[in-house]
C-alpha cells in the first residue's frame, strides 16, 4: 500500500477518533461506530498507531468487548441504532420515491435484526 494511502488512513483515523471523543459528551454523535472506524483506519494505516490506540483506556472501555466477544452494552446498541434511525429518517421524509423509502425501511429492519440477534448484549461494567 502506498505511503499516501496509509497517511490518509491515519488522518481519517484521527478525525474519527476526535469525533468519537466528542460523542462521549454530545449524545448526537455515536461514539462506538466512530471509534470502530478509527481502529480500522489505524490498522490499515500504521502498526504503531494501531498498538497505541489499542492501548488507550478509550479503546478498552468502548471497543475491546465488541472486538473480542462481538458484544455491546444495551446503551451502546441503543445509541448506534437511534442515531442511525435519525440519519435514515432524513432521506425517508425528504425523498418521495416509494422504492427508496421501501429500501430504507428494509435497512432499518435488517439493522435491528442484526443488533438484536447477531451482537450479544452484555451488562455495563462499573469502575
Beta strands, then each sheet from edge to edge (+ up, - down):
strand 1: 71-73
strand 2: 120-122
sheet 1: 1+ 2+
end
